[in-house]
């Protein structure tokens, strides 16, 4: 199932520090449909929103801490002004050590989901590797997490971290089903956490099989956490691979 293609802006964090508007313009020129926000680099949310509109870029979601505790309303006010419909974040790896620590983390996520509902926003949970670890009693940490999450919390499956955890990403996204709203699409060796990532389609992951395994995901979000090559070139090559092979939908045709 083809889905629109976006960029997670962590991919271009270093470049954006030198000139955020110019980076967004380059992403628009590459043909991406949307971005997933990470940081605003000193700009006001309304200014970023206007810039995205001018460039024809949607805001599919935003990486922002779970809006719980004393900072909840500040986070939600900023993200509402930005126009983010969904806020995605993660628990820390150490919170998956025991069932009790998972339960404490879930309280924060569920509080964030309740607060977000008051603003008409949604929360999504984004995984790394620890979610696929086993607890002392043999249960998978992710299963314990999902059993306790507010059912309104969506999922953002990072296929690369699933692979690095020793899990088949296609099987994982098929199992998670229609709760998955976003797929973080990335590629690379997937052997160690220190590996540099490469343009999608140039690494070890079976991207077509992964994307075909979940017909419910609404967005394909390209993210290159770290890249040894020019990141804009890698984003262009990722776009050309995904759109050119009919796996994702973009704004620029690929011959």
C-alpha positions as CSV (number, residue, x, y, z in Angstrom):
1,X,0.0,0.0,0.0
2,X,1.5,3.3,-1.1
3,X,1.5,6.0,1.5
4,X,2.6,9.7,1.4
5,X,6.3,10.2,2.2
6,X,7.7,12.5,4.9
7,X,11.0,13.4,6.5
8,X,11.7,13.2,10.3
9,X,13.6,16.5,10.8
10,X,16.1,15.0,13.2
11,X,17.7,13.8,10.0
12,X,18.7,17.4,9.1
13,X,19.2,18.7,12.7
14,X,22.8,19.9,12.1
15,X,21.9,21.6,8.8
16,X,18.8,23.2,10.3
17,X,20.8,24.8,13.1
18,X,22.5,26.8,10.3
19,X,19.3,27.8,8.5
20,X,16.0,26.1,9.2
21,X,13.9,27.8,6.4
22,X,16.5,26.8,3.8
23,X,16.5,23.2,4.9
24,X,12.7,23.0,4.7
25,X,12.8,24.5,1.2
26,X,15.3,21.8,0.1
27,X,13.0,19.1,1.5
28,X,10.1,20.6,-0.3
29,X,12.1,20.7,-3.6
30,X,13.0,17.0,-3.2
31,X,9.2,16.2,-3.4
32,X,8.5,15.1,0.1
33,X,4.8,15.6,1.1
34,X,5.4,16.3,4.8
35,X,7.7,16.6,7.7
36,X,7.7,15.3,11.2
37,X,8.9,18.1,13.4
38,X,11.6,17.8,16.0
39,X,12.8,21.2,17.0
40,X,11.9,24.7,15.8
41,X,15.5,26.2,15.9
42,X,14.5,29.4,17.5
43,X,11.4,30.1,15.4
44,X,8.0,30.6,16.8
45,X,5.5,27.8,16.1
46,X,3.3,30.1,14.0
47,X,6.2,31.2,11.9
48,X,7.2,27.5,11.1
49,X,3.5,26.8,10.3
50,X,3.4,29.6,7.8
51,X,6.7,28.5,6.3
52,X,5.4,24.9,5.8
53,X,2.2,26.2,4.2
54,X,4.2,28.4,1.8
55,X,6.4,25.5,0.8
56,X,3.4,23.1,0.3
57,X,4.6,20.8,3.1
58,X,2.2,19.1,5.5
59,X,3.0,18.5,9.2
60,X,2.2,14.8,9.7
61,X,3.3,14.7,13.3
62,X,5.8,16.1,15.8
63,X,8.4,14.5,18.0
64,X,7.6,16.1,21.4
65,X,7.8,14.8,25.0
66,X,4.7,13.2,26.4
67,X,2.6,16.2,27.6
68,X,2.5,15.1,31.3
69,X,3.6,16.8,34.5
70,X,4.3,20.5,34.9
71,X,5.3,21.1,31.3
72,X,2.2,19.5,29.8
73,X,0.3,22.7,28.8
74,X,3.4,24.4,27.5
75,X,4.1,21.5,25.2
76,X,0.5,21.3,24.1
77,X,0.2,25.0,23.5
78,X,3.4,25.0,21.4
79,X,2.3,22.0,19.3
80,X,-1.2,23.3,18.8
81,X,0.2,26.6,17.5
82,X,2.5,24.5,15.2
83,X,-0.5,22.5,13.9
84,X,0.8,19.1,14.9
85,X,-2.0,16.6,14.9
86,X,0.0,13.8,16.6
87,X,2.8,14.0,19.1
88,X,5.2,11.0,19.1
89,X,7.8,10.1,21.8
90,X,9.4,7.2,23.6
91,X,10.2,5.8,27.1
92,X,13.8,5.5,28.1
93,X,15.6,2.1,27.6
94,X,16.0,1.6,31.4
95,X,12.2,1.9,31.9
96,X,11.9,-1.5,30.2
97,X,14.0,-3.3,32.9
98,X,11.0,-4.6,34.9
99,X,7.2,-4.8,34.7
100,X,7.0,-2.2,37.5
101,X,9.2,0.3,35.7
102,X,7.2,-0.2,32.5
103,X,4.0,0.5,34.5
104,X,5.4,3.7,35.9
105,X,6.4,4.8,32.4
106,X,2.9,4.0,31.1
107,X,1.4,6.3,33.6
108,X,3.3,9.2,32.0
109,X,2.2,8.2,28.5
110,X,-1.4,7.8,29.5
111,X,-1.5,11.1,31.3
112,X,-0.1,12.7,28.2
113,X,-2.8,11.0,26.1
114,X,-5.5,12.4,28.4
115,X,-4.0,15.9,28.3
116,X,-3.7,15.8,24.5
117,X,-7.3,14.8,24.1
118,X,-8.3,18.1,25.7
119,X,-6.5,19.9,22.9
120,X,-7.9,17.6,20.2
121,X,-4.5,16.0,19.7
122,X,-3.2,12.4,19.7
123,X,-0.2,10.7,21.2
124,X,1.9,8.1,19.4
125,X,4.4,5.8,20.9
126,X,7.8,5.5,19.1
127,X,9.9,2.4,19.8
128,X,13.7,1.9,19.9
129,X,15.3,-1.5,20.7
130,X,14.4,-2.0,24.4
131,X,10.8,-2.6,23.7
132,X,11.6,-5.9,22.1
133,X,13.7,-7.2,25.0
134,X,12.5,-9.9,27.4
135,X,11.6,-9.3,31.0
136,X,12.8,-11.7,33.7
137,X,9.5,-13.6,33.5
138,X,9.9,-14.1,29.7
139,X,7.3,-11.7,28.5
140,X,8.2,-9.3,25.8
141,X,8.5,-5.7,27.1
142,X,6.5,-4.3,24.2
143,X,3.6,-6.6,25.0
144,X,3.5,-5.5,28.6
145,X,3.6,-1.8,27.4
146,X,0.8,-2.3,24.9
147,X,-1.4,-4.1,27.4
148,X,-1.4,-1.0,29.6
149,X,-1.4,1.8,27.1
150,X,-4.5,3.9,26.7
151,X,-6.2,2.4,23.6
152,X,-6.2,5.9,22.0
153,X,-2.3,5.9,21.9
154,X,-1.2,5.3,18.4
155,X,2.0,3.5,17.4
156,X,5.0,4.8,15.3
157,X,7.0,1.7,14.4
158,X,10.7,2.4,13.8
159,X,11.5,-0.5,11.5
160,X,15.3,-0.1,11.8
161,X,15.4,-0.3,15.6
162,X,13.1,-3.4,15.4
163,X,15.6,-5.0,13.1
164,X,18.5,-4.1,15.3
165,X,16.7,-5.7,18.2
166,X,16.7,-9.0,16.2
167,X,13.0,-8.7,15.2
168,X,11.7,-9.1,11.7
169,X,10.2,-5.6,11.0
170,X,7.7,-6.9,8.6
171,X,6.4,-9.4,11.1
172,X,6.4,-6.8,13.8
173,X,4.4,-4.2,11.8
174,X,1.9,-6.9,10.6
175,X,1.4,-8.0,14.2
176,X,0.8,-4.5,15.5
177,X,-1.9,-3.9,12.9
178,X,-4.1,-0.9,12.5
179,X,-2.8,0.8,15.6
180,X,0.3,1.7,13.6
181,X,-0.2,5.2,12.1
182,X,3.4,5.9,11.1
183,X,6.4,3.8,9.9
184,X,9.8,5.3,10.4
185,X,11.6,4.0,7.3
186,X,15.3,3.8,7.5
187,X,18.1,1.5,6.2
188,X,21.6,0.5,7.0
189,X,23.6,-2.4,8.3
190,X,21.4,-2.9,11.4
191,X,24.2,-4.6,13.3
192,X,25.2,-2.2,16.0
193,X,23.8,1.1,17.4
194,X,26.9,2.9,16.1
195,X,26.3,2.0,12.5
196,X,25.8,4.9,10.1
197,X,22.5,4.7,8.2
198,X,22.3,4.8,4.4
199,X,19.7,5.9,1.9
200,X,16.6,3.8,2.0
201,X,17.0,0.8,-0.4
202,X,20.8,0.7,0.0
203,X,21.0,-1.2,3.3
204,X,20.2,-4.6,4.7
205,X,16.4,-4.2,5.3
206,X,13.8,-5.6,3.0
207,X,11.9,-2.4,2.6
208,X,9.3,-3.6,0.1
209,X,8.3,-6.5,2.4
210,X,8.2,-4.2,5.5
211,X,5.9,-1.6,3.8
212,X,3.7,-4.2,2.3
213,X,3.2,-5.9,5.7
214,X,1.1,-3.1,7.1
215,X,-1.7,-1.6,4.9
216,X,-3.0,0.5,7.7
217,X,-0.1,2.9,8.3
218,X,-0.9,6.4,7.1
219,X,2.6,7.8,6.6
220,X,6.1,6.6,5.5
221,X,8.6,8.8,7.4
222,X,12.2,8.7,6.3
223,X,14.7,9.2,9.1
224,X,18.5,9.0,9.0
225,X,19.6,9.2,12.6
226,X,23.2,9.5,11.5
227,X,24.7,9.4,8.0
228,X,28.3,9.4,6.8
229,X,27.3,10.8,3.4
230,X,25.6,14.1,2.5
231,X,22.3,13.8,4.2
232,X,20.4,15.7,1.5
233,X,21.7,13.4,-1.2
234,X,20.7,10.4,1.0
235,X,17.2,11.9,1.4
236,X,17.0,12.4,-2.3
237,X,18.1,8.8,-3.0
238,X,15.6,7.6,-0.4
239,X,12.8,9.5,-2.1
240,X,13.8,8.2,-5.5
241,X,13.9,4.6,-4.3
242,X,10.5,4.7,-2.4
243,X,8.6,6.8,-4.9
244,X,10.3,5.4,-8.0
245,X,9.5,1.8,-7.0
246,X,5.9,2.6,-6.3
247,X,6.3,2.1,-2.5
248,X,5.4,5.6,-1.4
249,X,3.6,8.7,-2.7
250,X,5.5,11.9,-3.3
251,X,5.0,15.3,-5.1
252,X,7.9,14.9,-7.5
253,X,7.7,12.3,-10.2
254,X,10.6,9.9,-10.5
255,X,11.4,8.7,-14.0
